[in-house]
Amino acid sequence: MIRVRFAPSPTGRLHAGNAFVALANKLFALRHGGEFLLRLDDTDVERSSADHAKAIEDDLAWLGLTWDAFARQSERGAEYAAAVVRLKASGRLYPCFETPDELEAKRRDQQRRHLPPIYDRAALSLPEAERARLLAEGQRPHWRFLLNRETARWDDLVRGPQAIDEASQSDPILVRADGSYLYTLPSVLDDIALGVTHVIRGNDHVTNTGTQIQLFVALGAAPPAFAHLPLLADAEGGPLSKRLGGLSLEELRGAGVEALALAAYLARLGTGEPMEPVASLPDLATGFDLARFGRGSPRFDRRDLMRLNARLLHGLPFEAVAQHLAALGLGDIDPALWEAVRGNVETLAGLSEWRQVCRGPLAPVIEDQALVAEARRLLPPEPWTDATWAALTGAVAAATGRKGKALYHPLRLALTGRDHGPEMRNLLPLIGRERALARLGGQTA
């Protein structure tokens, strides 16, 4: 069984870059009949919060990324402690007593000597008596994982064959002096415990993959497959992180972005495939292939997203939006109004404008008083159909000699207050004769 996971830290809201990674995991699971797991990496007690955790779950649910299993790192402390004991016993975890200031001084000295800033493993040569003295004085060590200085290799599902010389890496700190854990140990242990088969994440994790492969082996487990996705850029090619305020899922949802539009956009971003609306996530998962993503940072362009959002809405039947309209306070919009105006909205909230046009009150714009007065005189009796507009404009044209823009533009302005929009043959029956009479007479109605 293929198992993937999305593992955010509940220290803030999810943004488009997070959704890009979460969606890739979900689509990969759907494509291969696997399972998608949600794990909250909440060991950072000071920054994690229940509100952020709830917001993450809400954002994922809105995007349709339901999970098959759920875990919290904060509930797995006993497993982490047991693994620390095993790693110490095997000699792969060793104590270090250097202070942050001492480590920084070493890094500066290495830079001055044009050496790579790699930990020098001085703690390994510390005499046992010196260790005992430091402990007796109340100094608490941090603990580093002893790397085998060899080349780590894996076949990345996005980037292809990868190799990292672990001799170029510092032995990573797994346990801080206060006993808390850094990212690496809990992440690897959870992947083992949860049976994760494929780790799909951002390419900012490429350099620590070799270290994690060694840790999997040290803990007696086979490493999973790895896939490192490119990091998203903004529309100008800059780091997306600089604009998180405008690209959080909360903000995008509030701006009227449909979940399926965002999913379709992110799933094809950077692949060269055309941006097309989809009916469901399973449809989007068909043929989903991680190898389509390159190494370059795809640009997240909000304008492109909104164009796709509009195209999605234009193709939806009323039944697909009715519940959402009710949640937006637009529950009085009926199928006839939806069919008439859906091709002219970018978001569902935009329907409120056309509801106002059809049901008022609306102040008309009178551009040609004589033409509008003639149209008012020639208004046919109800019932009206989609043929009424042609009958009306034909009669006005015959009476005034007007045609083209000189005929249609003043009538549209008077009846809708706008110089463009849905076809008038569809709007006019919704406006109705009573409102049309009033507006053509210059009255708000």
N, C-alpha and C positions, 0 to 999 in steps of 0.2 A: 504494500500500500504506500503510494507516494504521500508524503506529508510535508507541508510547508508551513512557515509561520511568519506572522507580522508581529514585531516586538517593539512597540513604541514605549517611550518613557512618559508617564503621565505628569509631565512638567509644563505642559502648554497645549495649545490647540493644534490639531493636525493641519498641515498646509498641503499645497498641490504636490510638492516633492514627496511628502509622506504617502499621499494617495497614489502616486505613481508606483511606488514600491509595493504598497499593499495590494493594489489592483493586479500587478504582475504576478504576485503570489496566488491570488484568488483565481485568475484566469488560467495559470499553469495547473492548479489543482483541478479546475473544471475540465480542462483539456484532456487531462490524463486520468480522470476518475479518482482523484486523490482527495485529501482532506486539507482544509485551511484552518490553522490554529491561530488564536489571538493570545499573546503573552504580554502582560504588562511588566516592563522592566522597572519596577518601583522600589529598588533598593536605595535610591537617593531620598532618604527620609525628609530632608529639609526642603527639597524642591517638589517632590511628588505630592499630589493632593487628590482627594476623592472626587472633587469637582472636575478636575482635568481627566481623571479616569472615566467618569461618566460621559464627559464630552467626547472623548475618543470613541467610546462605544456608540454614542448617538451618531457621530459623523460616519462611522463605518456602516452602521445600519442604514443611514440615509443613502449612502453610495451603493447599497445592495451587497456589501461584503460581509455576509453572515458567516459565522465561524462554527466549526464542528467541535472544537474543544477550547477551553479557556484556562489560563493559569496566571498566577501572580508570583513574581519572584519573592515578594515579602513573606510568602507563606512557606518558603522552601529553605529556610535558614539551616535546619538540621541536616539536610542533604549536603549543603555547601560545607558545613563544618566537618562532616564525615569525610568529604573529599580532601579537605585540607590536611586532615590527619594522614590519609593515605599518601598524599604527595610528599609530605614531610618524611614519612617513613621510607619512601623510595628514594629520597635524596633529590627529588626534583623541585622542592620548594625550600628555599634557604633564607635565613634571617639577615636583614641589613639594618645597620644602625645610623647610617648617614642622615643628617638633617637636610631639609630642603635647601638651606643655604649652602651646605657643603656640596650637595649635588650640583647646584648651580655654579659654584666655583669650579668644580671639575669640568663642567660643560664649557665654561669660558676659557679655561686653560686648553682644552682640546681644540677649540676654535682658533685660539692664538697660535697653536702649533699645526693648524691646518689638518687636524685629525677628525674623523667622523665622531659625532657626539654619542658614543656608545658607552654604556655602563662598563666599568673596568673590572667588575667582579672582585673588588677588593674585599668584600665581606666574606668570600670563600676562604681567604687566607688569614682571616682574623683568628688568633689563638683562642682556644676554648676558655682559657682563664680570663681573657679580655672580654669575651662574651658574658661570662658569669658576672664579672665586675659591673658591666654596663646594666645587666638585668637587675643586679642587687641595688644599683643606684636609681632604679625605677625607670630606666629607659626602655621603651617598648619598640621592638623592631617592626619594620614592614617586611613583607615576604615576597621574594622574586621567584619566578619560574625559571629553572635552569634549562636553557635551550641547547639542543644538540646543534652544533655549528655545522650544518649541512644545508644543501639546497632543497627547499620544499617545492614540489611540483604538483600541479593539478590542471585538469582540462576544464577551463571556465566555460560555462554554457553561453556566456555572452562574449567574452574576450578571447576565447580559444586557449591554447596551451600557455600556461603561466609558470614562471620559476622565480623564486625569491631566495637569495643567499641569506640564511638565518645568521650567518656570521656578521652581517651588516646590521643586525637588530640588537637592541638592548634586551637583556633578560627582563620581561615585563613584570611589573608589580601586580600581584593578584590580590593581596590582602594588605590593607592600609595598617598603619600603626594602631589605629583605634579599633581594629578588628573588622571593619567594614570591607566589603568586596568591591573591586573595580569591575568593569563591564565583562571582561574576558571570561573569568571563571564561572560565574552564574550562567552566562549565555551558553557556554559549551556544555555545562552540566544539564541545563534544561533541554538543550537539543538532544542530548543522549536520552534523558528520561522520557521525553515526549515522542521519541522515535522520529525526529525530523530527518527526512531523507535528502532534502534540497534546501540550501540556504540561499535565498534570493534577496539581495540587498544592494545598497548604493556602492559605487566604486571607491568611495572614501574608505572602505574597509579592505581594499585589496592588500595593502602592505601588512596588515595583521593576520591575514589568512594563514600564512605559513606557521606562525606562532600557534594559532588555534588548531591547525592540523596536528602539530606535535602534542598539544594538550589533549586532544581526543585520544590519541594513541596512548599517552601516559595514563589516561583514565581507563584504558582497556576497551576503547570503542573504535569502530571504523568511522573515519570522517565522512560527513555527508558530501554530496555534490555541491559545488558553489557556482553562483551566477552573480556577477557584479554589473548592475545597471548604471548607465551614465547619469550624472547629476544634472538636473534641469537648470537651465539658465532663464533669465527674463527675456523679454522681447528684444532688448538691445544687446543681449549676449552676456550680461553681467550676472553675478551670483544671485540666484533666486532668493537666498536668505535675506538679502537687503530689502526685499519687498514682501515679507511674510504677512505684514498687516493687511495687504490687499489681496492675498491669495490663500488665506485660511479657508478651510471648507465651510466654516461658519459664515464667512463673508460672502463666498461664492454662492452658497445656498440662499443667503439673504438677498443677493442681487438677482435672483431668479434663474440661476443656472440649474438645469435639470440634471439629475444624477446620471442618467444614461448618456447625456451629451458629454458630461465631464469624463465618464468612463471611456466612451468612444474616442474622445480627443486624446486622452492620456495613453490609451492602448496603442495608438498609431503614431504618437509623437516621436519623431526621430527615426521612423522606419521607412519613410518615403512612400508609404501607402496612402491612398486618398482618404480624406476625412469624410466618412459617410455615417449617417445616423444608423443606429441598430435598434432592434426590438427588445433585446434582453442581453444579460451577461452571458448566458450559454451561447447565444448566437455570436457574441464577440469572442468567446473562447475558441470557437471553431477555427482550427488552423493557427491558433496563437503559438508563436515560436520566439523564444528568447533570443535566438541567434539573429533575429531581424534588427536588433538594436546595435548600434555602433558604439564607438568610444567617445565620439564628440558629444558635447552637451546640447541636447535638443532645446530649442527656444520655446518657452511657454508664452504664447501671444494671446492675451485675453480677447482681442478682437476676433481672432480665428475661432476661439471657443464660442463666442457669442453668435457668430455666423452659423456654426454647427448647431448651437442651441435652437436658433430660429428654424433651421431646416428640420430638426427633429419635431418641433411643435407643429410645423406646417403639415406634417404627414400623419399626425395623431387623430384618431376618431374621438368624438366627444366622450365616450365611455372611458377612455384612457386618462382623461384629465378631470373628470367630474369631481372625484374625491379631493383632488389637490385644489381645485377651484373653491370648494367649500371651506377648506382650511385657510385659504387666503381671503375669506370674506367675500368671495365672488360666486357664491352658491346660486344666485339668481340668474346666472348666465345659462341659457338653454341651448340645446343642440343647434337651433336655427342661427342664433347669434354666433356660436362657435364656428359653424361652417362658413358663415359670411366673412368673418374677420381673421380666422386663424393664419391665413397666408400673409398677414401684415403685422404680426407680433414677433418680438424677439424673445420675450419672456411672458409667462402667464399673467404677471402683474400688469403687463401692457394692455390686457383686455379691459381694464377699468376705463381707459380712454374711450374705447369704442362702445362700451356700455353707455357711457355718458352721451356719445353721439347719437345712439339709437333711442335712448330713453330719457335723455335730458336731466336737468335743464341745460340748455346750451345757447349761447349768444351767437346769432348768425353774423356772417360777414357779408355785407352787401357791396358788391363791386360794380354792378350794373343794374341800377334801380329799375329801368324800363323793362329790361329782359326778365328780371325776377318777378316784376308785377304781372307780366304776361304769363309766366309759368304758373303763378298763383291762380290766375283766371282760368287756366286750361287744365288744372289738376283734375284727373278723372276720379270718379267715385270709387270707393272700395267695394269688394275686396281687391287687394293689390297682389301681384305676383312678380316673378322676375322679368316679366315682359312689360311691366308698367313703365319702367324708366325709358325704354325705347319708344313707347307710345307717347310719353310726355315730351321727350326731347324732339321727336318727330313733329309733334304738333307745334311746339315753340319755334322750331326751325322754319316751318311753313309760314308761321305768322310773322316772324321777324326777319327772316332771311339770314339769320346767323348760322354759322356752322363751325366745326372744329373746336379749337380752344376757346374761341369767342362765345361759343354756345355752352360748352360743358363746364368750363372753369367757374364762371359766375354762379352757376346752379350748384355745383359742388360746395363752393364757399358758403353759400346761403344755407344750404341744407345740413352741412356737417361742420362748418367753421374751419375746415382744413382744405388745403389745396392739393392733397393727395390722399390715397388710402385704398380700402377695398373697393371692388367694383360697385358702382352705384346701383346697378340692377339688383344686387343682393341687399344693399343697405336700405334702399327706399321702402320696401315693404316692412322692414323692422322699425323705421322711423314713424311710419303711419301717416295718414292724411291729416289728422288734427295737428300734429307737430309740424308737418311740412307747411301747412297753411300759415301757421303762426310764424315760422322762421322766414318764409318767403315774404311775409309782411313786416319783417324786421323785428319781430318780438322774440324774447328769450323763451324757449320752450323745450 
